[in-house]
Amino acid sequence: MTTQTLDQEQQRQAVSVDAERRALGACLMATPAYDPVADVVHAVREGDWYEPTHQLVWSAVQRLHGQGRPTGVPAVEAELRSTGSLERVGGPAGLAQIASDACSPAEAGHYADLVHGYAQVRRFQEALVRGMQGARIADPMSVPHTIAAHQAELEYLCANDQDDDTFGRFGDHLDAHLDSLAVSVPPSAVTGFTDLDSLMKLMPGQMILVAARPAMGKSAFALGVATANARRQGPTLVHSLEMGRAEVSNRILSARARVAFHHIRDGVDSLTQDDWDRLDQYTPELRDLPLWMDYSARVSPARIRSRIKTVTRETGRAPLVIVDYLQLMQTDQRNSRQSPYERVTEISRELKILASDSGSVIIALAQLNRGPEQRQDKRPQVGDLRDSGALEQDADSIILLHRQDYYEPESERAGETDLIVAKHRNGPTATVTVAHQFHYSRLRDMSGAEEPAL
């Protein structure tokens, strides 16, 4: 770092500290007629204070203000003394000096904005330093993941600094909301199952969890939903962590063209002329679908966010996002010391935030533990979710898949799959029964009516 750069940095720090003293001083000079503490609270975030002593004083001011008590010098001095922090801020003389630097009450908000702005500059600098350090030690085979982690940190920094309308009087937006009720709002995405779409209207910002034991048809359900939504020209993004390009392609072709999956899997030796004719009939339709696939086995919330932005830029609409499946995802922190519980908890929360931020509907598949096998009826329950209770908490809806004929091959319900809507934040719970045709690698409505080709 050059001498000129050092001088500029020292000057910046001096201006930052001066802004802190002016904003903090105004709080220490508050009067019943004008209280600037609220203006400072609105602008300053946790960790914004550069001087540790200023953070101590601010914490005392916040405690007093939260209790409805005065925040003048005598009150703050008594509060700091009670916590043993008074000498750390320079004693009564230190507090008096801060108060003497106070700006006018009307300027407190401006200086608080400066405090936050300089804190963001420091965070930006720190993020860039970590980016450079990551670049120096990055494995050549993991450069995209290193970039994605750095990008996620910068996006998080930016997102946390954007103004929004999340705070305000309830009545300010009430008339606009009532007006919106008079307009029919189409769903953001569809599943392709008539009864399920009637029960659940998929709207922007929702996270839907689809969970089951192995071999219940989770992937068939997910790919069927992806294809159905894309066929209605809804942009759709699928992250397939478990299956590669060939298997996913085979499953979609089998389901849409109604060609036996094992024929496609085995290739030319098993495909009949009728099979080829059906594949030729449906391939043009599938080729033009607004359906994006990501086959990477290393997927984190940051990678999904990046893919959503790509699809949204290209289509002008937030996509339906399907993750198959959640427990295979990585966190953006890539902390090797995280337990499975901590990792899944973080991923669950990040997916919910991502759905809300992007306006996408996210359908995440998840595995259940062995709880159903230990019950007589074998039916899954929400409590069977593996690794984290956060999944139940964060999901707007939870759909559990169950096949009675898996456990009872001679069951009268052979060929049926129950979609158990066990949690529905915006409506009733119910069980929707569909047919499984795993020789075509698909689930479908019980009516049996074929969807017309586009």
N, C-alpha and C positions, 0 to 999 in steps of 0.2 A: 504494500500500500504506500503510495507516494506521500510526501509531506503535505502537498496541497489537499489530497484526499483526506488525510488525517485532520487537517485544519477544518475542512468542510464538515466532517463528521462531528468534531468537537463543537462546532458552531450549532449544528443541528440539535445536539444533545442539550446545549445551553438553552436554546429556544424552547425545546420540549419541557425542560425543567421549569422554565419561567412560566409557561402556559399552565403547568400543573399547580404552581404556587398561586397563580392568579385565580384559577377556578376553585381551588381548595380554600383559599383565603376568603372568597365570597361566601362559601358555606359557613365559615367560622364567623362571618359578620352578618349572618341571616337575621332578619327581623320578622315579627308576626305579619307586617304589612307586605313583605316580599320575601319569599323563600326560594332561593336559587337551587336548593339541593335537588329538587325534582328535575330541573333542567340538566344538571350534571349526571344524575342517575340515568336519564334518557340516552346520553351520549357515551358514557364511559362503561367499558366492559371489564370483566374480571381479568386482572393481569395487565391492565393498560398503564398503570403508574410505573414510571421509570425509576424514581427514587423510592427505595424501600420504606423510608420514613413517611413519605406521602401516602403509601398504601396503608400504613398503620393508622394515620390520622383519618383517612377516608373510611376505613372499616369502623372506627369509632363513630364518625358522623352518621354512617348508615345505620348503625345499631340504635343510636339516639333518635334518628329521624323515623325509623320503623316503629319506635315506641311512642311516637308523638311528642317527644321531648325536644327542648331547644338544642341547637347545635352551635351555640356561641362558644367562645374560648373557655369560659369557666366550666361549662358542662362537658366539653370534650376533654379538658384537662382532668376533671374528676373521673371520667370514663377510662382514660388511659392509665391513670394512677391505679384504678381498681383492677386493671388487667396486668399491671407491672410493666407497661410499655412507655410510660411517660419519659423516662430518661433516654430511651432509645430514639425519641424524636427531638431531643435537645432540651427537654424539660419545659417549664413555663416560658422561658425565653424563646425557645424554638417555635412554640405555638404562636407566640406574639409576633415573631418575625414573619411567619406565614400569613397571619392575619393582616400585617402591615402591607403585604404585597397584593391584597385583594383587588380584583377588578370590580366594577360596578355590578350590581345584581343583574342588570339587563344584559351585560356582556358575558355572564357565566356560561351560558349555553355555547357561545362562540369559542371560548377557551376550552371548554370540555370537548368540543369537536376536534380542536387541535390536539388535545391529549390523546384522544382515540386515534386520530390520523397518524401521529408520530409513532404510536404503538403499532399500528398496522404496517408502517414502513419498517420498523424493527422486525416484525414477524416475517415480512416479505424478504428482508435481507437474510434472516436465519433460514428460511425455506430454500433460498437460492444456494446458500452455503451447504446445506444438507444435500441439495441436488448435485452440486459439484463433488461432494464427498462420495455420494452414491455412484456417480459416473466414474470416479477413479477406481473404485473397487468392484464395479459391476462385472459379472460373468458375461462374456460375449454372447452366450446362448440365452441370456435372460435380460438383454437390453430393453425389449419392449415392456417387460414387467417393471423394470426400474423406472422407465419413463412414465408408465401408468401410475405408479405410486407417487412420483413427484407431481404429476398432473393433478392427482386427487388432492394432494395437500394444497396446491395453489387454488383449486376450485373451491375447496372447503374454506380457505381464507377469504376468497372473493364472495362466496355465498353468505358468509356470516356478516359481511359488511354492507349488504344491500338493504336499502330501505324497503319496507313492506307495509302492508296494512293489517298486520296481525293484531295490532292493539288499537283500541278505540271504543267509543260509546256504542253500545248494542244498537241503539236506535238509529245511528248514522247510516247504516246499510239496510235497515229493515224494509223501506219502501222498494228499493231495488230488488231485494230478495222476493218480496211479494209479487212484483212484476214478473220475475223469472218463473214463478209457479204457474203463470198463465200461458206459458209457452212449453210445448212438448219437447222434451230433451231426449234425443236418441241415445242409446247406450254407446259407450266409448268402444266397446268390443263385444263380440258374441262368442259363445262356445260351440254353437252348431247343434246343441241338444235342445229341442223345443221346450220341454218342461223345465229344464234347468235355466234357460234364458228367461222364461216367464217368472221363475222364482227369484232369480238374481239378476238385477240390472247392473252390468259392469260399468262403473263410472270412473273418471280420471282420479288417480291418487290411491286406488284400492290395491291392497296386497292380498291375494287369494292363496291359501295353502292347500295343496292337494296331497294327501298322505295315504300310505297303504303299506302293507307287507309286500315283499317281493312276489312277482308273478300275478299281481292283481290287475295289471293293465295301466299303470301310471303313465308309461311312455306312450302307449297307444292313445290314451286319453289326451295327453299333451299335444302330440302331433296332429291328432284329429281336430282339436281346438285351433291349433295354429293354421291348419289348412282351411278350416271352415271360415275363420275370420279373414284370412287373406283372400279367399274366394269372393268375399263381399267387399273386396277392395280396401280392407282395413290393414294398414301397415303392421307387420308382425315380425318380431325378432325372437329367435330361439337360440338359447345357449345350451348346447348338448355336451355335458361334461362326461357322460358315460358312454355314449355311442358316437362312432366316427361318421364321416361323410357317407361311406358306402352303405352302412346299415340304416342310417336315417333315410337316405334316398330310396333304398329298397322298401322300407316300411311305408313311406308316403306313396310310392308308386303302387304298391300292393293294395293299400287302402283305397286309393282313389280309382284305380283302374279295375279293381276286383280281380286281381291276378294272384293266385296262391303265393304266399310269401316264400315258401320253400322252392317254388319254381324260379322266382326271381333270384333268390339266394344262390341256387345251384347253377344258374346261367343257361347257356344255350342248350345244354344236354337235357334240360327239363322243360324249357319254354316251348309251348305248342304254338301253332299258327294263330289260334284264337287268342292266346296270350299276347303275341306280338301285335295283333290287330288292336287289341284293347289298349296296349301301351302306346301305340301310334295315335290312337284316338284322343287320349288324355294328356299326352306329353306337351302339346302346344299350350294347353291351359295352364299346366303346372309351371311351365317355363316362364310365363308372364306374370305369375303371382307376385304381389308386393311382400315377399317372404324372404327375410334375411336369416342366415344361419351363422352361428359361431361354434366351431367344433373344438375350440381350445379346451384342454383339460385343466388349464390354470385360469380360473375366472374369479375376479374379485368385484366388489361393488363399483370400484373405480372403472374397471373395464366395461361393465354394463352401462355405466353412465356415459362413457365415451361412445359406445355403440348406439345408445339411444339418441345422442346428439347427431350422429351421422345419419341415422334414419330420419329423424325429424327435419334436418336440413334438406334432405332429398325429397321428402314427401309433404312437408308442411304440417304433419300431424304426429303427435306422440304415438309410438307403437304399442301394441299389446306385446308384453315381454314374458317369455316362458323360460324358466330355469330348471333344467333336469340334471341333477337335483341339488337341493340346497346344501346338504351335508358334505358335498364334495367341493364346495367353494372355499376359496381362501379369503382371509381378511386383507385389507390394504396394509395393515401394520406388519404382516408376516412375522408375528412374534412366535418363535418356536416354543416359548414357555407357556403359551396359552393352552388351557385345558379345552377339550371338546366343548364343554358347556360354555366357556367364555367365548370361544370362537363362534359358535352358532348363535349365541346371544348377540354378539356384535354384528354378525351378518344379517340376522333378522331385523335388528333395528335399522341398519343402514339401508336395507331393501325397502322398508316402509318409508323412510325419509326420501329415498330416491323416487319412489312412486309419487309421493306428494310433490316433490320439487319439479319433476319432469312432466307430471300429468299423465303418466302411463298407468295402465293396469298391469301389475306384475303377478303372474301365476308361478309360484315356486313349488316344485315337487319335493316331498320329504319322505324319509323312511320312518316306519313305526317300529317300536321294539317288539318283543315276543309276547306282550300282554294278551293279544287276541287268542293265541294258541292255548293259553292257560285258562280260558273261559269256555264254558260249555257251548255257547252259541257262536263263538269265534268272531263275533262282530267287534270291529275296532271302536275305540273311544278316543276322545281328545287327549286323555291322560296317557295314551300310548306313544305320544310323540317323543322321539329320541332326542337326547342331549340338552334340551333347554325348554323351560316353561315360557321363555320369552316368545317362542313361536306362537303359542296360544294367545298371548297378550297382544302381540303386534298385528296379527292377521285380522283383516276385516271379515273374512269368511274362511271357514275350514271345511273342506270336502274330503270325506274318508271313503275309500273304495273298498268294496267287500264282494266276494264271490262265494256263495254258499257251495257251489258245485266243486270248488277247489278242495274243500274239506270233506264234502259228501258227493262223490262222483255219481251216485245214483239219485241225486236230489231231483225233485220235480221242477226245480228252478234251474235246471241245466241251461247254460247259455245266457244267463242273466247276471248283470253286475249292478249292485246298488251304489248310487252316488249319494252318500249320507251327508247332507249339509248340516254339520254338527254345530257350527257357529255361523251366525249371519247378523252382523252388526246393524244392518239396515233393513232387516225384514225377518220373516219367520224361518224356522228350520223345518226341514222335511227330508224325505228320502225319494230320490228320483231313480227309477229303474230303467236301465238301458240294456241293449243286447251286446254281447261281445262276440266278435267273429275274429278270433285270433289267427285263423288261417289266412285272413286278409290283414292281420295286424291292425284291427280297428275296433272301436266301439261305435254303436249307432242307435238312433231312436228305435223304440220298440215297434213303431208303426210300420217300419219296413219300406217306407216310400223313399225312392231314390231322388237325390237332389239332381236337378238338371245341370248339364254342363253349361258353362258360361259362354 
